[in-house]
Amino acid sequence: MVDPIVSLLKIDNSLTIYAVLVRLALALIIGALVGCERARKRHSAGLRTFLLVTFSGTVAMIIDLFLMEKNVTNLPILSAVAVISSALLSGNSILYSSRNQIKGLTTSAGLWVCSLIGVLCGTGLYTITVICTVILYVVLAAIPKAEKYLKDRSNHFEVHLELKNKSNLQDFVSTIRNLGLRIDDIESNPAYVGSGLSVYSVTITISSKELKKYKTHEEIIEALRTIEYVSHIEEMT
């Protein structure tokens, strides 16, 4: 298969010093591009992590190609190790907050995809590498806006609720019902035992047709914040 970018730029796609430098440079650009997007949003894995993961995938593939060319091995062993290692690393970026929220899933998946793109870059398939990078960047940078739009129009959402006193829970349930909402589940959060607060994860369904039509989740939560016995409330993502 002839790579279009290789044909256009007349790049020597064999394992020459020049070709290797081009692949390494492209890997650094890809890692920096995706890493900056994650760092800008203050995620757990940022610029350096994405740079290293993408770069290591590319280096591993280049070494594998060299070893296979020399008939040292018939399998891309180092590339497989790099991808598996990045999967283990990305798994460690997943965090569970005290508010029962799972954080870092997108960053974790992004790290793993970047390692695969790095391996792809190491093979010299520049066009596919660029296409995959663009798709990854669009998913990380643009899709969240569409995701938020869809979530805001969902009839179901979950909130982290902190009440000043446990006895206020029944009053909160009554208020929710009066607003045209339905509570599907209430779970006490054990992480706040002894803090003086009564903390819950509450799953809510918008049952009122009026609310479904005109109110976003944020507007409903903002109204609930005005209740005097509510210490804090926010939507869980």
C-alpha positions in Angstrom: 0.0 0.0 0.0 1.4 3.4 -1.1 0.8 6.1 1.5 -0.6 9.3 -0.1 1.5 11.6 2.0 4.7 9.6 1.2 3.9 9.9 -2.5 3.1 13.6 -2.2 6.1 14.6 -0.2 8.4 12.0 -1.9 9.4 10.6 1.5 11.7 7.6 1.7 9.6 5.2 3.7 12.4 2.7 4.4 14.2 2.7 7.7 16.6 5.4 6.9 17.7 8.0 9.5 15.6 10.6 7.7 12.5 8.5 7.7 12.9 7.6 11.4 13.4 11.3 12.3 10.2 12.2 10.4 8.2 9.5 12.3 9.6 10.6 15.7 8.9 14.3 14.9 5.3 13.4 13.9 4.8 11.4 17.1 6.0 14.4 19.1 3.6 16.7 17.3 0.7 14.3 17.8 1.5 13.8 21.5 1.8 17.6 22.0 -1.5 18.3 20.2 -3.5 15.9 22.2 -1.6 16.5 25.5 -2.2 20.3 25.2 -6.0 19.7 24.8 -6.0 17.5 28.0 -3.7 19.9 30.0 -5.9 22.9 29.0 -8.8 21.2 30.7 -6.7 20.3 33.7 -7.0 16.5 33.4 -4.8 14.1 35.3 -2.6 13.2 32.3 -1.3 16.2 30.5 1.3 17.3 27.9 4.3 15.3 29.0 2.3 12.0 29.6 0.7 12.1 26.1 4.1 13.0 24.5 5.8 10.1 26.2 3.0 7.6 25.4 2.9 8.5 21.7 6.6 8.7 21.4 7.2 5.3 23.1 4.7 3.6 20.8 6.5 5.0 17.7 10.0 4.1 19.0 8.8 0.5 19.8 7.4 0.1 16.3 10.5 1.4 14.7 12.7 -1.0 16.7 10.3 -3.9 15.9 10.6 -3.1 12.2 14.3 -3.0 12.4 14.5 -6.4 14.2 12.1 -8.0 11.8 14.1 -6.6 8.9 17.2 -8.3 10.4 15.2 -11.5 10.9 15.8 -11.3 14.6 12.0 -11.7 15.2 8.9 -12.2 13.2 6.5 -10.5 15.6 6.2 -6.8 16.8 6.9 -7.7 20.4 8.0 -4.3 21.7 5.0 -2.6 20.1 2.6 -5.0 21.9 4.4 -4.4 25.2 4.1 -0.6 24.6 0.4 -0.8 24.0 -0.2 -3.1 27.0 1.9 -0.8 29.2 0.0 2.3 28.1 -3.3 0.4 28.9 -2.0 -0.3 32.4 -0.8 3.4 32.7 -4.1 4.7 31.5 -6.0 2.5 33.9 -4.2 4.2 36.8 -5.5 7.6 35.6 -9.0 6.6 36.5 -10.0 8.1 39.9 -13.0 7.6 42.2 -13.9 10.8 44.0 -15.5 11.1 47.4 -18.7 12.1 45.5 -19.0 8.7 43.9 -17.9 10.1 40.6 -15.6 8.2 38.2 -13.0 10.6 36.7 -10.4 10.2 34.1 -12.1 7.6 31.8 -11.8 9.8 28.7 -8.1 10.7 29.5 -7.5 7.0 30.1 -9.0 6.0 26.7 -7.1 8.9 25.1 -3.7 7.6 26.4 -4.4 4.1 25.0 -5.5 5.5 21.6 -2.4 7.7 21.5 -0.1 4.6 22.0 -1.9 2.9 19.1 -1.4 6.0 16.9 2.2 6.1 18.0 2.6 2.5 16.8 0.8 3.4 13.6 3.2 6.4 13.1 6.2 4.1 13.6 5.1 1.9 10.6 5.3 5.0 8.3 1.6 5.1 7.5 1.4 8.9 7.7 -1.9 9.5 6.1 -3.8 7.0 8.4 -1.9 8.4 11.4 -3.0 12.0 10.6 -6.6 10.9 10.0 -6.7 9.0 13.3 -5.1 12.0 15.2 -7.8 14.4 13.8 -10.6 12.0 14.8 -9.1 11.6 18.3 -8.8 15.4 18.7 -12.3 16.0 17.5 -13.6 13.4 20.0 -11.7 15.0 22.9 -12.3 18.7 22.0 -15.6 18.9 20.2 -17.8 15.9 21.3 -18.1 17.1 25.0 -20.2 20.1 23.8 -22.6 17.8 22.0 -22.5 15.4 25.0 -23.4 18.2 27.4 -26.2 19.4 25.1 -27.8 15.9 25.1 -27.3 15.5 28.8 -29.1 18.8 29.5 -32.1 17.5 27.6 -32.2 14.2 29.3 -35.1 13.5 31.7 -32.7 11.7 34.1 -29.8 13.1 36.0 -27.9 12.4 39.3 -26.9 15.0 41.9 -24.5 15.1 44.8 -26.5 16.4 47.7 -25.3 17.8 51.1 -27.9 18.5 53.7 -27.3 20.4 56.9 -29.2 17.7 58.9 -30.3 14.2 58.3 -33.8 15.1 59.3 -34.1 17.5 56.3 -34.1 14.5 53.9 -37.9 14.0 54.1 -38.4 17.8 53.5 -36.1 17.6 50.4 -38.1 14.6 49.0 -41.4 16.5 49.4 -39.9 19.6 47.7 -38.7 17.6 44.8 -42.1 16.1 44.3 -43.8 19.5 44.5 -41.5 20.7 41.7 -42.6 18.0 39.3 -39.6 15.8 39.8 -39.3 12.1 40.8 -36.6 10.6 43.0 -35.6 7.2 41.6 -32.8 6.4 44.1 -31.1 7.9 47.1 -27.8 6.5 48.3 -26.0 7.7 51.4 -22.3 8.6 50.9 -20.2 6.9 53.6 -17.2 9.1 52.7 -18.7 11.9 54.7 -19.4 10.0 57.9 -18.4 12.2 60.9 -18.3 15.4 58.9 -21.5 16.7 60.4 -23.2 16.7 57.0 -25.7 14.3 55.6 -24.5 13.5 52.1 -26.4 11.6 49.4 -26.2 10.6 45.7 -29.7 11.2 44.4 -31.0 10.0 41.0 -33.8 12.3 39.7 -36.3 12.0 36.8 -38.1 15.1 35.4 -41.7 14.0 35.4 -43.4 17.4 34.8 -44.1 18.1 31.1 -43.5 21.8 31.8 -40.1 21.2 33.2 -39.1 18.8 30.4 -39.9 21.5 27.9 -38.3 24.6 29.4 -35.8 23.8 32.2 -32.2 22.5 31.9 -30.6 20.5 34.7 -28.5 23.5 35.8 -31.7 25.6 36.2 -33.4 23.0 38.3 -30.3 22.5 40.5 -29.9 26.3 40.8 -33.5 26.4 42.2 -32.7 23.6 44.7 -29.6 25.5 45.9 -31.9 28.2 47.3 -33.4 25.8 49.8 -32.2 26.8 53.2 -31.3 23.4 54.5 -29.3 22.4 51.4 -25.6 23.0 52.1 -24.5 22.0 48.6 -25.8 20.4 45.5 -24.3 19.7 42.1 -24.9 17.4 39.1 -22.7 14.4 38.9 -21.1 13.7 35.6 
